[in-house]
């Protein structure tokens, strides 16, 4: 399914300098003449239950030269400077640009998870040039799994510190039946950047489950792909005097990927779940038929919500 990126990949980033912690060296490195990599934000998340450490990082690359910079020339790994033997258990690196034009900028986003081995100095080791940029070269943000508030209400703040707030809102969700599918839309996750700098975001993976009717088992009731919601609601799915048999059906989110926030940005993501060949049992008195999960690998937590249809 199409995934709409909730971020401005074509944004020309105008960061002139990064905040540097001189005890750990510079937060910048020159990749080529007048092409600079600038580490901008790092978030360290400690999970006490699974004994893991996650590092989310965001950097900009500014091409102040008169030549194109081929992003394939960018080669680095995330490592603990004091311990080369530690292997990442989960990681991703991405950048939207293949070739960076002169006088343009782009970003690099990534994360890595390690077993917690009391790492002292995790950072970016570049191949060319042979330079190590410590995550501690800037004001690294730090959190633990205890900072996630796992409330099961319809609207609440999932996380908040001095830099970032994450709000969850399931009060305005809408349901629709069309083309033989059931859609749950307008589940909202809002990110608020309280700072004057770019913030990296730990992605929350939303999943949903519908306890409803598997329409592949009711083909005798008509062509659901051509059926209106009004007509669907009038169908009697009972059999031999017994109520319809429901089952749990899964869906993942569409319309939601967030990598970073601009300074002082507030971003609300409107998330939709689509359940193929599935329908709601409108005869069931229990309307809380949707079960939504917000999964965070970094925090090692899953927030659960039960949501009713309209």
N, C-alpha and C positions, 0 to 999 in steps of 0.2 A: 504494500500500500504506500501511497505517497506520504512522505514525512516532510512536513513544512518546518524549516529551520527558524526558530524564534530567536533570531539574532541577525545583525546586519553585516553579512560577510564582506560586502563591498565597501564597508566603511573605511575611509582613509583615517588612520589613527595618527594623532598628532601629539605624541608623547616625546618631549624633548629630553627628559632625563628620568632616571629611576632613583628611588631612595636607596642609598647604599649604606650597608653596615661594614665599615672599613676593616673590622676584625676578621672578616671572611672574604675580603677582596672585593672586586668590582662586580656589579650586576650586569655589566655589558661586555660584549665581545665583538670585535670587528671580523665578520665572516669573509669579507672581501673589501677592497678599497672603497671606503665610504658606504659600506653596507653593514649596518649594525643590528645585532640581536640584543634586545633589552628585556631582561626579566622584570616583570611588572607586579605579579601577585602570586603568592604561594599559600596554600591552605593545607596544614598538617592535621590529620584526623586520627586520633588514637582510639582503637576499639579494644576495650579492656576484656571483653568476653572472649573474643576470638584471638586476642593477642596479636593484632595486626596494626600496621601504620599505613595510612594512605596519604599521598602527596598529590594535590591538584595544583597545576601551575599554568600560568598565562604569561605570554611574552609577545612583544611586537618585533617586527623586522622592518627597518627603515632603509630604503634604497635611496641614498642621497647622491648616487653616482649618475653618470650619463649613460650607463649600460644596463641592459637587462641582467637580473640575477636569477639563475635557474635554481628553483627550490630543491631540485633533486641533489644539488650540491650540499644541501644542509644535512649533516650527518652527526647524530649525537645519541647518547644513551644516558639514562638516569641511573646513578650509582651512589653507593655510600663510599666516600673518598677513602675511608679507613678500612673498608672491608669489601674486597672485590668478589667474595664468594657468595654474597647474598643475592638470591635470584628473585625477581619480581613474580608475584603470584597472579597479578591482574594488572593490565596496563593498556593504554591507548594513547596515540599521538595523532593529531590532525591539524591541517592547515588548509585554508580554502584556495590557496594560490599555487599554480604550477610554475609560472614565470612571473617574477616581480618586476614591473616596469620601472624605469627611472623616475625618481621623485614620488614614488608611491610607497605605501606601507601595507603590511598584512599582519596577521596574528598567528601564533602557535598555541594550541591548547593540548593539554595532556594530563594523564594521571598515572600513578603506579602504586600498587599495594605490596607491602613487604611484611613478612613475619617480623614482629617487634623484637629486634635484637639490640635494642638500645643504640640505634644509629646516632652517630654524633654529627655527621656532616654529609647529608644527602644533597645532591645537586646534579647539574648537567655537565657531562663530559663530552666535549666536542672532538671530532676527529681532525677537522681542518678549520681553524688552527687547533693545535693540541692545548686546549684550555679547559679548566674546570671552573664552572660558575656555581657557587654554593647557593642553595635555597635560602641560607641564612644571610646572604649578602643584602637582602631587603628585609623589611619588617614582616617576617613570616607570621601568618595567623595560625592559631592553634585551637583545636576543639577536641572533645572526646565523645564517645557514644552516649554518655550521660546527658549531653546537651540537647538531644532530640527529645521533644515532648510528644509522646505517642498517645494522643487523645483521639477517641473515636467519635467525636462530635461532628456535626455537619459543617461547622465553621470554626477554625482555630488557628493559632500560630504554631507551626511545627518546629521552627527554630528561630532563635534571635540572639544576636550578640551586638557588639558595638558597630560592626560593619554591615551586617546582613540580616534581613528578616525574610522568612519564608512562611506565607499564609496559605491555608487550604480552605476551599469553600465548595461545599456540595449542596448548598441551599437552592441554587438556581438551575439544577440539572433538568434536562428535558428528554423525553423519550419520543421516538418516532418509529413507526413500522412502515417500511416501503421496500419494494423489490424483494420481498421475502426475507428481509433482514430487520433486526431490531437495533436501533441506535440510541445510545445514551450520550448526550452532548452537554457542553458547557460545564463540565467539571473543571474547576479553576485552581491553578497554582500560581501564586503571585510572589515575585521576587522583588525585594526593595534594597537597593544599594544606598547605604547611608553615607558613603564616603565620597571623596573627590577624585578617586582613582578607579581604574578598571578592577573588577572582582571576578575571579574564577568561580564557577558554580559546580558543585558535585551533583551530577545528574541523578534525579529520582526517577526510577522506572515505574510507571503506573501500569497496573494490570487490573482487569475486571472480570467478574464471573456473574453470569446470569443463571438463576435457578428458574428455568422456564421450559417451554415446549420445543422439543427437537422436531422441526417441521418435516424433516425427511421421513419421519414415521407416520405422517398424516397426509400422504399424497392423495388419498381418496377425498380429501376435503376441498380440493380445488387447486388452481394454479396460484400459489402465494405470490409469485413475482408480478402478477398482474392485478393483485388484490389491494384495495385501499385499506387503510387502517380501520375505517368505520366498518367495512364489511368483515374484516378479520375479527373484530371484537364480537360480532354476532354469531360466530361459529361455535357450535356445541362440540367440545372436544372430549366430553365424557363418553365412557364406554361401558355398556351393560350396567348402568346405574352407578358406576364408579367414577370418581373425579379424574381429571386428566393426570397422567403420570409425568412429573417434571424431572429434569436432570440438570446438573451444573454444566454450563458451557463457557469456555474461556474466550477472552479477547484481550489484545494488547492495544495500547493507545496509538492514535495518529494525531498529527498536528502539534507535536511537542518535542523539541530538542533545544536545550539552552546550554551554552558553553560559558558565557560570560555576561556581565552587565557593564554598561557604560557608567561613567560617574553620575551619581545621584539619580540613576535610572530606576523607574518602577515598571516592571513588566508582568502583565497578567497573561498566562497561557490558558487558552480555552481548549480543553482536551475532549476528544470524542472517542467512544468505544463502539465498534461495530460487531454485531453477533450474526454471523452468516447462518441462514436457514434456522432461525430461532425466533420464538415469539413468547410474549408474556401470557401467563395463565391469569386472565382477568377475573376468573371465578374464585381465585384464592384470596381469602380475607387478609392474609399477610402480604402487604405491599412492599416490604423490604426485600425485594428479589435480586437486587444488585449488590455484589460485594466487591468493593474497590480496595486495592492494595497499593501503597506507595513504598517501593523497595529501595533501600539505600545500601549498596555494597560497602561503601566507605564507613558509614555509621553502624553497619551490621544490624539494621533495624527494618522492620516492616510495620507500617501504620495501616490499620484496618478500619474501613468504614462500611456500614450497611446503608444502602440508599434505596429509597422507595421510588416507584414510578409515579407519574403525575396522576 
